């Protein structure tokens, strides 16, 4: 038996914040605004994993009204979601993420993102794909107002 989940997240770009994507810090003039470190890639992946077992979304498990999560490293959230799946007898078989951002260029960072994300989830890097695309200057991503990410996961029972 297998199950599928999908996730989506978006955050506004703002001055005075670090840019965290896929679990790594990327040098950029703007960062993502949010209660946590606002890593849209990890948040989308968490939502996909939670959705695969109908466990709600990241906001249900880590509400932005809870001061414990203020400024939290999203890798901690991802490891917790992986633990929730594991205690229910499931693991991620593979994950596929797409990050939409006009700038900065993400291609130089993708392999490092894959290594970090795979480590948090407990899978090999060949089971996680990270892709980046611009929106050809269309929409809020194209105007550099924000960054969004989508994720799809396939989970399978732990053998």
Buried (B, 14 or more C-beta within 10 A) or exposed (E): EEBEBBBBBBBBBBEEBEBBBBBBEBEBEBBBBBBBBBBBBBBBBBBBBBBBBEBEBBEEBBEEEEEEBEEBBBBBBBBEBBEBBEEEEBBBBBBBBBBBBBBBEBEEBBEBBBBBBBBBBBBEBEBBBBEBEBBEEEEBBBEBBBBBBBBBBBBBEEE
